[in-house]
Amino acid sequence: MIRWAIRHAWRSFMIALALLTRIPTPWRGEPATAHELGWSVLFYPVIGALIGLLIAAFVLALPSRLDAGLCAALVICAWVWLTGGMHLEGLADTADGWVGGLGNPARGLEIMRDPRSGPAALMAITLTLLLKWNLGRMAIASGDPSIWLIAPLLGRLSIVLLFVSTPYVRAGGMGEVAAQQLPKVWGLVVGGGGGIVAGWLGSLWIVMVAGVVWLVLRRAWLKRFGGVTGDLAGATCELVETVVMLSWVW
């Protein structure tokens, strides 16, 4: 029984790693069961912390003689490559659905399915990356690498809490299966534990700001779309990451 539990947890972790990063895993491309998809969500904050560790290591490995602005640009490029830009894609689709849907939930969800990107999507991605680049430049100049760990952790923690507390409104796909199969009680435990870890690594102020932003976004998704989708979860992750970096710099 213990061996099965360890193997199940390890496989769920690897599924989360394959879904959220470009890091090669033995299970990449191998079908996952519905149960495994649900449990893999619990490991999202762990994957966020791993992403943060890799980014922090990359920052520390950059030559000190390089300009902080150039270093920040390289870090953002590495960050996007490491995650495959999947949450940026969710932000882009959300922006298009928010603007094009004109308050009609069904129309907004339909637009979000369209693989093409409109002006709202391009503006959302451009402004977010521009803000992250400038905040990253300030973080590099400060010499404190902790923010690179806290932001990805809290960003992915926000997805777990969304799936635990918000109805999933797009039928079909892995997102719906993951949200339905996610064990709610364990999701709340992970949410509380992740918040404590982030507060210990950074500050209670940052966690509180992230929590307020998460509540505002969740309310906006409920009011505009009636619930959450994978795209909305990705947008939440990106926006929480950005606000965490902003509050850290502030």
N, C-alpha and C positions, 0 to 999 in steps of 0.2 A: 504493500500500500504506500509506504513512504517512498519507495523507488519510483512508483507510478506518479506520485505527486511531484517529485523532483523533476522527472522527465517531462511531465505536463507543463510545469512552470517554465522549464528551460525552453521548451518548444514555443510556448506562448510568447516568451521574451524574444525569441528569434523571429517569430512572425511579426511582432511589433517593430523589431529592428529592420526587417526587410521592407515593411510598409512605409516607415518614416524616414529611412535613410537610403543611401546608395552603397552602404557597406556590404560587401559580399557575405552571404550566410549560406549554410548547407540547405536551408529550407526555401531559398528564394525560387519562386516559380512553382513550388510544390503546393497542391491544394490544401487549404486549412479547413477544418470542420467549423461549424457554427459556434460550437462551444469554445474552441480555441480562439476564434476571432474575438469573442466577447471577453475572454480572460486576457487576451493580448492588450486590451485597452488599459488594463491596470498597470502595465509596464510603460505606458507612454511617458510619464514623468522621469522614469529611469533612463529612457532613451534620450529625453531632453537633457538630463544631466550628462550623459555620455557625449552628446553633441557639444555641450558646453565645455567639457573637458578637452575635447579635440580642438575646438576653436581657441580655447585659452592656450593650449600647447602650441598651436600655430602662431598665435600672437607673440608668445615668448620666444619662438624660434626665428622671428623676423629680425633682420639686422637693425641694431639701434640707430645706425646712421641714416636709415630711411626716413623720409618725411612722414609725419603722423597721418596726414591725409591719404598718402599713397598706401600706407599700411592698412588703414581702415578700408580702403577700396579693395585691397587684396583679401582682407578678412571677410568682407561682405560677399565677394565672389566665391570664396571657399565655403562660406555658410550656405549660400544658395545651391552650390554644386553638391554639398554633402547631403542636403535634404531633398534634392531634386526639384526644388522650387514648388513643391506640391501645395504648401500653405499659401504661397503667393498666388498660385492659380486659383485657390479658393477665394482669396481676397478679390481677385479680378472678377470672377464670376459673381460674387456677392455685390460688388459695385454695379455691375451691369444689371443684375436683377433688381437691385434697390432702385436704381434710377429708371430703368425701362419698364418695370412693373407698375409704376405709378400707384402704388398702394394696393394693387390687386395681387393677393398671394399666389393664386394659380398662374397668373401671367408672369410674375417674378420668378417662380420656380421653373417655368418653361424657358425663360430667357437664360437662367443659370445653367441649363442643360446644353445650351448652344456652345460648341467649342470655339466659336469665333469671339474675339474680344472687341468691345466697343471703346469709345473715348473715355467713358467712366472707368473702365478696367485699366486702361493705360495710365490715366491720371492717378488712380489709387496705387498702382505698383510703383510708379515713378516717385510719387511723394513719400511713400513709405520707405523705399530704398534710400532716397535722398536724406530723409530724417535719420535713418539708421546709420548711414555713412557719417553724418556729422556727429551723432552721438558716439559712434565708435571711435572717431578721431579724438574726441575729448576723453573717452575712456582709456585709449592707448596712451595719450599724453599724461594721464594721471599715474600710470604704472600699476594700477590695481586691476588684476584679471578677474575678480570675483563676479563682475556683472556678466561676463561671457558665460558663466555657469548658471546664474540665477535666471536670466531672461529665457533661455530655452526650456528650463525646467518648469517655470511658471506658465509659459505659453502652452506646453503640452498638458500640464495639470488642468488648465482651463477647459481642454477638450473632455477630459474625464468627467469633470463636474457638469459640463453641458449634457453629456450623454446620460448621466445619472439623474438629472433634474428636469430635463426638457424633452417633450415628445419629438420623435423623429418623423418628419412629414414627407419624406421622399421614399416612395415604395421602390424596392429592388436595390440590389447592389450590396457591397460589403459593409457600407456604413450602417444601413438599416439592421443587418444581421448583428454587427458588433454592438450597436446600441441596445438591441433587444436582449442579447445574450450576456451583456455586461452584468456581473453580480453587483447589485446596487449597494448593498451594505459594505462590501469590500471597496467599492468605488468611493464611498464616503470616508472610509478609513484611509485610503490612499490620498484622498484630497486633504484630509486633516494632517496626515504625516508629511505630505509634500509641502504644505504651508509652513509647518514647523521647521522643516529642514531649510527652506528658503529664507525664513526669518533668521535662523541661526547663521546662515552663510552671509546674508546681507543685513537686512534690518526689518523690524516689524512695520515700519513706515512703508517700505516697498510692497510688502505683502498686502497691506491694507489698501494701498492705491490700486494694486492689481485686482483685489477683490471688488472694489467699487466699480472699476471699469468693466469687469466681468458681469456684474449685476446689470449695469446699464446696457451692455451689448445683449445680454440674454433677454432683457425686457424688449429691446428693439426688435430682436428676431421673432419673438412671440407676437408682437403687435403687427409686424410687417408681413411675416410669413407663416405665422401660426405654430412655429416650432423651429427645429434645427435640422440642418442637412450636413453632409460632409463638407460642402463648400463653406457654409456658415461657421462650422467648427474650425476650418482652416483660417478663415478670416479672423476669428476670435483669437486664435493662436498668434497670428502676425501682429494684431493690434495690441494684445496684452504684452508681447515681447517688446514692442516699440515703447509703450507707456512705461514698462518696467525700466528700460534703459533711460528714458527721460526722467523718471523720478529719481533714479540713482544719480544721474548727473546733477539734478536740481539740488 
